[in-house]
Amino acid sequence: MTEKKNVSMIQRRLIPTYIFLVIVSIISVFPLYWMISAATNTSTDVSRGKIVPGGYFMQNFKNLVSQQPLWKAMGNSFFYAILTTVVCLLVCSIAGYGFEIYHDKWKDKLFSTLLLAMMVPQVATMIPLFQMVSKAKLLNTSVGFILPMVSTPFMIMMFRQNARAFPIDIIEAARIDGLNEVQIFFQMFFPTMRSTYAAAAVITFMNAWNAYLWPKVIMTDNKSLTMPMLIANLITGYVTDYGMLMCGVLFCSIPTMVVFFVLQKQFAEGITGAVK
């Protein structure tokens, strides 16, 4: 009886915690619900604050497709985001692996200097980057788009921190067996760090997909339009169709949500530094 009373008391004490968590969850999910609901209503209903889903989604979708190159922007965003993710993972993982496995005092100082770059805001480097890309004649190109995001201090630091959990004995044993450094990286390190790659892929894909300022600066051709740029075009003008705008925001949000939900388990393991 005493144990049952103790369990009952513990459950009662947890009721306020559960209530708080439910309230926080509702607050967190509400913007997503409102976005979906607004995409199904007219602009007038959205302006009035209607939160109940309506039946105007298909009309908003037709208006969006007729006024903006939706599928072209989706294709461009997928192409740039996937290309950026693949190249960034390859470059940053090799850099993080090299800093940890082959580190010395000079490389540690270089890495410390690299981390200082995280304190510099992107806006401060926008003009020098634009001048470099313009002189290299990389405007309106995929290379110009991904170049600033190919190697980031955060990703290099993330791979280096996770590389510390990679057993050095395995590397030494592989060298004795005759494997070279490239084979050790791709055949042993790469499969072991799957969760880290998944976490880095989620972060990089989201950053590349949601990038607006840098593509807006270097992509002067309408053929290079991306989804964030398309959403910005919907806001311009004297009158904004909020139903069509939220429909565009919904299409812009779906890919990142899918990527996160598919890789959420690996994302959590990679962030916490789990190695398998």
MARGU-521982 format. One line per 10 residues: number of its first residue (from 0); for each residue x, y, z of N, C-alpha, C. Coordinates in pm, whole numbers, plus 50000, padded with zeros to 5 digits. Layout:
NUM) X Y Z X Y Z X Y Z; ...
//
This chain:
0) 50082 49880 50000 50000 50000 50000 50085 50126 50000; 50194 50119 50078 50281 50236 50088 50343 50269 49952; 50384 50165 49878 50443 50187 49747 50342 50248 49651; 50217 50201 49656 50112 50257 49570 50087 50404 49602; 50089 50438 49732 50069 50577 49772 50183 50664 49721; 50306 50612 49730 50421 50689 49682 50412 50712 49532; 50373 50607 49458 50358 50622 49313 50250 50722 49281; 50141 50717 49354 50030 50810 49332 50073 50954 49360; 50149 50974 49467 50197 51108 49502 50291 51162 49394; 50378 51074 49342 50471 51116 49236 50395 51156 49111
10) 50292 51077 49077 50212 51109 48959 50139 51241 48976; 50089 51269 49095 50022 51396 49120 50119 51513 49108; 50241 51493 49156 50340 51600 49147 50378 51629 49002; 50368 51526 48917 50406 51544 48776 50295 51607 48693; 50175 51618 48748 50064 51676 48671 50094 51819 48624; 50144 51908 48712 50178 52044 48662 50284 52042 48551; 50378 51948 48561 50481 51938 48457 50420 51897 48323; 50330 51799 48329 50263 51754 48206 50179 51867 48146; 50109 51938 48231 50027 52051 48182 50113 52156 48116; 50226 52186 48177 50319 52284 48119 50372 52237 47984
20) 50407 52108 47975 50460 52054 47850 50355 52055 47740; 50231 52027 47776 50123 52030 47678 50102 52172 47625; 50104 52269 47715 50086 52408 47674 50200 52453 47583; 50323 52420 47620 50438 52457 47538 50432 52388 47402; 50389 52263 47399 50378 52191 47272 50275 52256 47181; 50161 52295 47238 50058 52361 47158 50108 52494 47102; 50179 52570 47185 50234 52697 47139 50336 52676 47028; 50416 52569 47039 50518 52541 46938 50457 52496 46806; 50350 52417 46813 50290 52361 46692 50194 52459 46626; 50142 52555 46702 50040 52645 46648 50085 52721 46523
30) 50207 52776 46515 50246 52845 46390 50241 52754 46268; 50279 52626 46285 50270 52533 46173 50124 52510 46134; 50038 52493 46235 49895 52475 46207 49837 52599 46139; 49874 52716 46187 49821 52840 46128 49868 52857 45984; 49991 52817 45954 50041 52824 45817 49958 52735 45725; 49931 52612 45768 49852 52520 45687 49709 52570 45673; 49654 52620 45783 49517 52672 45778 49506 52795 45688; 49604 52884 45697 49600 53006 45615 49613 52975 45467; 49684 52866 45433 49699 52828 45292 49568 52779 45232; 49470 52746 45318 49341 52697 45269 49232 52804 45274
40) 49268 52926 45310 49170 53034 45322 49201 53147 45224; 49106 53236 45208 49126 53352 45122 49211 53455 45194; 49260 53551 45119 49342 53657 45178 49264 53736 45282; 49136 53758 45256 49052 53832 45351 49035 53756 45482; 49012 53624 45472 48997 53543 45593 49125 53541 45674; 49239 53533 45606 49366 53534 45677 49387 53667 45748; 49351 53776 45681 49367 53909 45742 49277 53926 45863; 49162 53861 45861 49070 53868 45974 49111 53779 46089; 49209 53693 46068 49258 53606 46175 49186 53474 46184; 49126 53428 46075 49058 53298 46076 49160 53186 46089
50) 49139 53097 46184 49233 52988 46208 49175 52851 46171; 49047 52849 46131 48984 52724 46092 49015 52698 45944; 49059 52577 45908 49088 52549 45766 48966 52571 45677; 48993 52623 45558 48887 52648 45461 48899 52558 45340; 48833 52597 45232 48834 52518 45111 48890 52592 44992; 48983 52683 45017 49035 52769 44911 49178 52732 44871; 49224 52614 44911 49364 52577 44887 49393 52563 44738; 49309 52495 44665 49333 52472 44523 49337 52604 44446; 49251 52699 44482 49254 52828 44415 49383 52904 44446; 49427 52897 44572 49554 52960 44607 49669 52896 44532
60) 49663 52764 44519 49768 52692 44447 49769 52730 44299; 49650 52739 44238 49642 52778 44097 49695 52920 44076; 49660 53011 44168 49710 53150 44157 49861 53154 44171; 49914 53072 44261 50059 53069 44282 50132 53018 44158; 50081 52909 44101 50146 52850 43984 50136 52942 43863; 50023 53015 43850 50004 53103 43735 50085 53232 43744; 50114 53276 43866 50183 53404 43883 50333 53390 43909; 50376 53274 43958 50516 53254 43992 50565 53119 43937; 50692 53112 43897 50747 52984 43848 50778 52890 43965; 50673 52833 44024 50688 52753 44146 50778 52632 44123
70) 50751 52553 44019 50827 52430 43998 50971 52459 43960; 50994 52568 43888 51132 52606 43856 51207 52644 43982; 51142 52719 44072 51206 52759 44197 51230 52637 44286; 51135 52544 44290 51154 52422 44369 51271 52341 44316; 51279 52328 44184 51389 52254 44125 51524 52317 44154; 51530 52451 44141 51655 52522 44170 51696 52504 44316; 51598 52516 44407 51629 52503 44549 51678 52362 44582; 51614 52260 44525 51659 52123 44548 51800 52102 44493; 51825 52152 44374 51956 52135 44313 52065 52202 44396; 52044 52328 44432 52145 52402 44509 52163 52342 44649
80) 52052 52304 44714 52060 52252 44851 52130 52116 44854; 52095 52027 44761 52158 51894 44759 52306 51904 44722; 52337 51987 44623 52476 52004 44582 52559 52063 44696; 52504 52164 44762 52575 52226 44875 52595 52126 44988; 52494 52045 45017 52503 51948 45125 52611 51844 45098; 52613 51790 44977 52710 51687 44943 52853 51740 44950; 52877 51856 44888 53012 51912 44886 53056 51955 45026; 52964 52017 45101 52998 52063 45236 53033 51945 45327; 52956 51837 45321 52984 51721 45406 53120 51661 45372; 53151 51653 45245 53279 51596 45204 53396 51682 45252
90) 53388 51813 45225 53499 51903 45260 53515 51915 45411; 53404 51939 45482 53413 51963 45626 53450 51836 45703; 53403 51720 45656 53440 51596 45726 53588 51565 45709; 53639 51587 45590 53783 51565 45569 53864 51663 45653; 53820 51790 45658 53892 51890 45738 53887 51856 45886; 53767 51821 45937 53755 51786 46078 53835 51662 46113; 53833 51563 46025 53911 51441 46045 54061 51472 46048; 54105 51557 45956 54247 51592 45951 54292 51670 46072; 54210 51765 46118 54247 51844 46236 54261 51757 46361; 54180 51651 46372 54183 51568 46492 54288 51457 46482
100) 54293 51387 46372 54381 51271 46361 54526 51313 46342; 54549 51420 46269 54686 51464 46238 54720 51596 46307; 54661 51623 46419 54678 51755 46479 54815 51770 46544; 54862 51893 46544 54980 51935 46618 54953 52076 46668; 55051 52139 46732 55025 52268 46793 54995 52376 46689; 55053 52367 46570 55028 52466 46467 54889 52449 46408; 54849 52326 46389 54714 52302 46339 54609 52341 46443; 54641 52321 46570 54548 52365 46675 54533 52516 46676; 54643 52588 46653 54634 52733 46645 54553 52776 46522; 54573 52706 46412 54496 52735 46291 54348 52709 46314
110) 54318 52602 46387 54178 52570 46415 54117 52676 46507; 54193 52724 46603 54144 52831 46690 54114 52957 46611; 54202 52987 46515 54177 53103 46429 54054 53082 46344; 54035 52959 46299 53917 52927 46219 53789 52946 46299; 53793 52912 46426 53674 52927 46509 53639 53074 46531; 53740 53161 46524 53712 53304 46537 53624 53354 46424; 53628 53285 46310 53545 53326 46197 53397 53310 46226; 53362 53226 46325 53222 53209 46363 53166 53336 46425; 53253 53424 46474 53208 53547 46537 53181 53658 46435; 53223 53637 46311 53205 53739 46208 53069 53717 46142
120) 52979 53816 46144 52848 53799 46082 52859 53789 45930; 52764 53717 45870 52768 53696 45726 52757 53827 45649; 52681 53920 45702 52662 54048 45632 52795 54122 45617; 52885 54107 45716 53012 54177 45709 53101 54126 45597; 53080 54001 45555 53161 53942 45448 53091 53944 45312; 52971 54001 45307 52893 53995 45184 52960 54070 45069; 53008 54191 45095 53069 54272 44988 53200 54209 44938; 53293 54169 45026 53414 54102 44974 53383 53974 44897; 53286 53896 44945 53250 53774 44875 53192 53805 44737; 53110 53908 44729 53051 53944 44600 53159 53989 44503
130) 53255 54066 44551 53364 54111 44464 53447 53993 44415; 53474 53897 44503 53551 53779 44462 53476 53698 44358; 53346 53675 44383 53265 53596 44290 53249 53669 44157; 53233 53801 44164 53216 53878 44040 53343 53877 43956; 53459 53894 44018 53584 53892 43944 53613 53753 43887; 53566 53650 43957 53585 53514 43908 53480 53475 43804; 53388 53568 43774 53280 53546 43676 53195 53424 43713; 53155 53422 43841 53073 53312 43891 52932 53356 43927; 52891 53476 43881 52754 53520 43906 52657 53431 43829; 52542 53405 43891 52437 53321 43832 52486 53179 43803
140) 52575 53130 43888 52624 52993 43873 52607 52917 44004; 52601 52786 43993 52588 52703 44113 52715 52709 44198; 52830 52725 44134 52957 52736 44208 52956 52862 44294; 52909 52973 44238 52900 53096 44315 52803 53084 44431; 52697 53006 44413 52598 52988 44519 52656 52910 44637; 52722 52798 44607 52764 52708 44715 52900 52745 44773; 52977 52830 44705 53114 52859 44748 53123 52906 44893; 53040 53003 44940 53053 53046 45080 53007 52942 45180; 52931 52841 45135 52877 52741 45227 52947 52607 45219; 53050 52598 45134 53121 52471 45118 53193 52432 45246
150) 53255 52527 45310 53331 52500 45432 53292 52602 45538; 53235 52554 45647 53195 52643 45756 53267 52601 45884; 53307 52695 45967 53377 52659 46092 53295 52569 46183; 53163 52591 46185 53079 52509 46273 53081 52362 46230; 53070 52336 46100 53069 52199 46052 53205 52131 46075; 53313 52205 46051 53446 52149 46076 53464 52116 46223; 53419 52206 46310 53428 52181 46454 53343 52060 46494; 53224 52048 46434 53136 51937 46466 53199 51803 46428; 53257 51796 46309 53321 51671 46267 53446 51643 46348; 53519 51747 46386 53639 51724 46467 53601 51671 46605
160) 53498 51729 46666 53456 51682 46798 53411 51537 46793; 53338 51499 46688 53294 51361 46677 53407 51267 46638; 53509 51318 46569 53624 51235 46532 53704 51195 46654; 53691 51269 46763 53763 51234 46884 53717 51102 46943; 53593 51062 46910 53543 50934 46959 53584 50817 46869; 53648 50847 46757 53691 50742 46665 53821 50681 46719; 53823 50549 46743 53941 50486 46805 54066 50500 46719; 54172 50551 46777 54299 50564 46706 54361 50427 46679; 54333 50332 46767 54389 50196 46748 54343 50134 46617; 54219 50165 46577 54169 50110 46451 54248 50167 46333
170) 54280 50296 46340 54358 50358 46232 54496 50296 46224; 54560 50278 46339 54694 50219 46340 54690 50075 46290; 54587 50001 46327 54575 49863 46279 54551 49859 46129; 54473 49953 46079 54446 49958 45935 54572 49993 45858; 54655 50081 45913 54781 50116 45847 54875 49994 45841; 54875 49917 45948 54958 49796 45949 54910 49696 45844; 54777 49692 45825 54720 49600 45726 54739 49647 45583; 54794 49769 45565 54826 49816 45431 54729 49915 45371; 54630 49961 45447 54537 50060 45395 54602 50198 45395; 54578 50275 45290 54627 50412 45288 54526 50504 45357
180) 54560 50632 45367 54478 50726 45444 54341 50747 45380; 54335 50747 45248 54207 50766 45180 54116 50646 45206; 54169 50527 45200 54090 50407 45227 54043 50403 45372; 54127 50445 45464 54088 50448 45606 53972 50543 45625; 53976 50658 45559 53870 50759 45575 53738 50709 45519; 53738 50659 45395 53612 50624 45329 53561 50486 45370; 53649 50394 45406 53604 50259 45439 53581 50237 45588; 53641 50321 45673 53631 50299 45816 53568 50418 45889; 53621 50539 45865 53569 50656 45934 53430 50693 45884; 53412 50694 45753 53284 50736 45694 53166 50651 45741
190) 53173 50517 45736 53059 50437 45783 53033 50450 45933; 53139 50473 46010 53124 50482 46155 53053 50609 46197; 53071 50716 46122 53016 50846 46157 52885 50877 46084; 52803 50776 46062 52679 50797 45987 52586 50895 46057; 52574 50886 46189 52486 50977 46262 52537 51121 46254; 52668 51138 46257 52725 51272 46246 52698 51330 46107; 52715 51248 46004 52686 51293 45868 52538 51328 45853; 52450 51250 45916 52307 51277 45908 52273 51411 45973; 52329 51436 46092 52304 51562 46160 52357 51680 46078; 52478 51664 46024 52537 51771 45943 52457 51791 45814
200) 52403 51683 45758 52323 51694 45636 52196 51772 45662; 52131 51747 45775 52008 51820 45808 52037 51969 45822; 52141 52003 45897 52173 52144 45919 52212 52213 45789; 52298 52149 45710 52345 52209 45586 52231 52223 45485; 52149 52120 45472 52037 52126 45378 51941 52238 45414; 51910 52252 45542 51818 52358 45585 51878 52496 45559; 52005 52512 45590 52069 52641 45567 52073 52676 45419; 52105 52578 45335 52110 52602 45191 51971 52626 45134; 51873 52551 45180 51737 52566 45129 51678 52702 45168; 51704 52747 45290 51647 52872 45339 51732 52994 45308
210) 51845 52974 45240 51933 53088 45209 51859 53189 45120; 51867 53313 45158 51799 53418 45080 51892 53532 45040; 51967 53584 45137 52046 53704 45111 52154 53681 45005; 52234 53576 45023 52343 53550 44928 52291 53516 44789; 52191 53428 44774 52136 53405 44639 52077 53531 44577; 52015 53614 44660 51957 53738 44608 52064 53831 44555; 52184 53826 44614 52293 53914 44572 52355 53867 44441; 52379 53736 44427 52455 53688 44311 52366 53632 44200; 52242 53595 44233 52153 53540 44131 52067 53651 44072; 52117 53716 43969 52045 53827 43906 51953 53780 43793
220) 51961 53654 43757 51879 53598 43650 51756 53532 43710; 51638 53558 43652 51515 53497 43702 51514 53345 43689; 51597 53292 43600 51604 53147 43584 51667 53081 43705; 51738 53157 43788 51804 53104 43907 51722 53127 44034; 51593 53156 44018 51506 53185 44131 51496 53065 44225; 51505 53090 44356 51489 52987 44457 51361 53011 44536; 51322 52917 44618 51197 52929 44692 51193 53049 44787; 51296 53076 44868 51291 53196 44951 51279 53325 44869; 51343 53329 44752 51330 53446 44666 51189 53456 44608; 51128 53342 44578 50991 53342 44528 50895 53393 44635
230) 50916 53349 44760 50830 53396 44869 50843 53547 44886; 50966 53598 44872 50986 53742 44883 50914 53816 44771; 50908 53757 44652 50837 53821 44541 50688 53831 44567; 50633 53737 44644 50491 53739 44674 50452 53852 44769; 50551 53902 44845 50522 54007 44942 50528 54145 44878; 50601 54158 44768 50615 54288 44703 50484 54329 44638; 50469 54458 44618 50348 54511 44557 50261 54583 44659; 50155 54646 44610 50067 54723 44697 49969 54633 44773; 49932 54523 44713 49836 54431 44776 49899 54293 44782; 49893 54231 44899 49950 54097 44917 49837 53996 44935
240) 49839 53892 44854 49744 53783 44867 49798 53686 44971; 49748 53698 45095 49804 53620 45205 49775 53471 45191; 49662 53437 45130 49635 53295 45108 49736 53232 45014; 49763 53301 44903 49863 53252 44809 50002 53255 44871; 50030 53357 44951 50160 53368 45018 50183 53250 45112; 50083 53217 45192 50099 53106 45286 50104 52972 45213; 50039 52964 45098 50050 52843 45017 50195 52825 44969; 50257 52935 44928 50398 52929 44888 50488 52895 45005; 50460 52952 45122 50539 52922 45242 50526 52775 45279; 50406 52719 45261 50384 52577 45289 50470 52489 45199
250) 50472 52519 45070 50554 52442 44976 50702 52461 45007; 50740 52577 45054 50880 52602 45088 50921 52528 45215; 50826 52501 45303 50858 52438 45432 50856 52286 45427; 50782 52230 45335 50765 52084 45331 50897 52009 45317; 50986 52044 45223 51111 51967 45208 51196 51963 45334; 51211 52077 45403 51293 52078 45524 51229 51996 45635; 51095 52000 45644 51028 51919 45746 51045 51771 45717; 51035 51732 45591 51052 51591 45554 51193 51544 45586; 51292 51625 45550 51431 51587 45576 51456 51571 45726; 51401 51663 45805 51423 51655 45949 51354 51534 46011
260) 51229 51509 45973 51157 51396 46031 51217 51263 45990; 51269 51253 45870 51330 51129 45824 51460 51102 45899; 51536 51208 45927 51668 51191 45987 51673 51238 46133; 51559 51250 46198 51558 51308 46333 51633 51221 46434; 51622 51089 46421 51693 51001 46515 51843 51013 46497; 51888 51007 46371 52031 51023 46344 52079 51163 46380; 51993 51261 46363 52026 51399 46398 52055 51412 46547; 51970 51353 46627 51989 51358 46774 52117 51286 46813; 52144 51171 46751 52266 51096 46783 52390 51173 46740; 52384 51237 46624 52500 51312 46574 52530 51434 46658
270) 52426 51503 46703 52446 51622 46786 52506 51586 46920; 52465 51473 46976 52520 51432 47106 52653 51362 47096; 52701 51341 46973 52834 51283 46954 52835 51132 46960; 52722 51068 46930 52719 50921 46933 52793 50864 46813; 52865 50756 46835 52941 50690 46730 52901 50543 46726; 52870 50494 46605 52832 50353 46590 52920 50287 46485
//
